[in-house]
Amino acid sequence: MTGWPLPRRRYSILPGFGLTLGYASLYLSLIVLLPMAALASGVFRMSWAEFAAAAFDGRVVASYRLTLLCSLAAALINAVFGFIVAWCLVRYRFPGWRIIDAMVDLPFALPTAVSGIVLTALYAPNGWFGAPLARLGVKVAYTPLGIVAALVFIGLPFVVRMAAPAIEDLDAESEQAAASLGADRWQCFTRVQLPALAPALISGTAMAFARALGEYGSVIFIAGNMPMKTEITALVIITKLEQFDYAGASAVAAVMLAASFAMLLTINFLEWRSSSRHRSAG
Amino acid sequence: MKGSDPGWVRWVLITVALAFLAVMLVAPLAAVFMEAFGKGTRVYWRNVTDPATLSAMRLTLTAAAVSAPLNALFGLAAAWAVTRFEFPGRSLLVTLIDLPFAVSPVIAGLIFVAGFGSQTAFGGWLADHGLRVIFATPGIVLATLFVTFPFVARELIPLMQEQGSDDEQAAITLGASGWTTFRRITLPRIRLALVYGLILANARAIGEFGAVSVVSGHIRGVTNTLPLHVEILYNEYNFTGAFAVASLLALFALATIAAKNILEWRLRRAREEGDKS
């Protein structure tokens, strides 16, 4: 950058700066900035008391707690199983690994409404998994467990796709060095390899968590949507909209947006820290 | 083989991974088709060719068809500006492109209700002039544009950054016009990545549920997309019908995954050839 106060591009012989930047900015303004500003202005017109009444009502707070806890549980389950899946896909070759590798993207590609109804069918008391679980006395569909199941489905690819390149980058030399210095395989894994994989694993888990916080389509069918018990925050917003309570919906959305931005900043910070550590180590 | 893990560890891990994936991925996919064909192929065919399904399909394809060229254009423009020039606010622009991934789909729909709903001044003015945005097709297109615009840009920016602009500068210096340079130098090298981004964006456009649900108003036969139609049939306890429509979307998802993998393979090969030369 040329420095303040010269709001000019660095000289380049390539054409099209004004055209492309102008078009991109205009498009972003129309699709993102103006509608966001409209939402924000609606929130700022509310008094603090109105805002608190809408955004921190008992039923809404219960939905925050439920959404946070279920998202956290699902992210942690994905951290464990997503890591095992990534480890197997990168390090072992077994029949069908290529197809399995491709199938990991299914939760990204399958429309959320489809995952929602099919997970409900599987975990309902008469479903493939729901029936045996019901005999054991475990109810999954229409309980918080069902919400966790849907969020595990949605978040799995984030962890696998973030962890796999890092597992690929593990070098065999440090593994052999640790072994020649007398470390057993488990010590080598926990002391040498896991620390090297931690940044990618944490980023993937954080991304799965962030996605889970806002998830709607795959959850609402299986959740049962009982106020105070199984009602997620995204559904609270929809319910308020259906009652034409635009201000209330915007207030809850503002709280949710604040949480999402906090997660986005955290993820960017984690990635920045791990890449700067890489640079200083390399 | 890179792994030096003991044989039994290997088998335990593979068993755990396969069991987990069988429960989480394979069972849902199989169940979609089992439920869809549960009452025979004739019922399936009737559900798939139902007029309400066909009209939902038309709206879904319209939204996807409008968003694809706009996404391509935005992705190309943003990537050219960001990777070929330095300017203040450049990193802000890159961050803004990531925004839809951080925002709940419900909020993505809500911002358009807040901006264009008939309860707002602007939306009211539009409605007075005969243009309904919310609870109508334009709202569905806008919400689809919001959730899909990052995909192409996110594929192009890292690639064009890596490739650099030496060849383009050479072409300009030798007297080629900007358009010729773009068409003959830039476009051939980013073609695969552009298609890759469009495939991802298209999958999202066809499957988007939350954002479209908020702006649609659920008017059957008018503002119903395929995913919304799945929800309506399901809530009417027409489960076989809901899964029949869902199976169409699942087939489309499988086609997307196949196309994505073929392109990834070709991208890798193109990169390896580029490294050699």
Interface residues (C-beta under 8 A of the other chain):
Chain A: M1 P7 R8 R9 R10 S12 I13 L14 P15 G16 F17 L19 T20 L21 Y23 A24 S25 Y27 L28 I31 V32 L33 L34 P35 M36 A37 A38 L39 G42 F81 I84 V85 W87 C88 L89 V90 R91 Y92 R93 F94 I100 A102 M103 V104 D105 L106 P107 F108 A109 L110 P111 T112 A113 V114 S115 I117 V118 L119 A121 L122 W128 F129 V152 F153 L156 L170 A172 E175 Q176 A179 R185 A210 L213 G214 E215 Y216 G217 F221 A234 I237 I238 L241 F244 Y246 A249 S250 A253 M256 L257 S260 F261 M263 L264
Chain B: M1 K2 G3 S4 D5 P6 V9 R10 L13 I14 V16 A17 L18 F20 L21 V23 M24 L25 V26 A27 P28 L29 A31 V32 E35 L70 L73 F74 L76 A77 A78 W80 A81 R84 F85 E86 F87 P88 L93 L96 I97 D98 L99 P100 A102 V103 S104 P105 V106 I107 L110 I111 F112 V113 A114 G115 F116 G117 Q119 T120 F122 L142 L145 F146 F149 S165 E168 Q169 I172 T173 G178 T181 F182 A203 I206 G207 E208 F209 G210 S213 V214 L226 P227 L228 V230 E231 Y234 F239 A242 F243 A246 L249 A250 A253 L254 T256 I257 A258 K260 N261
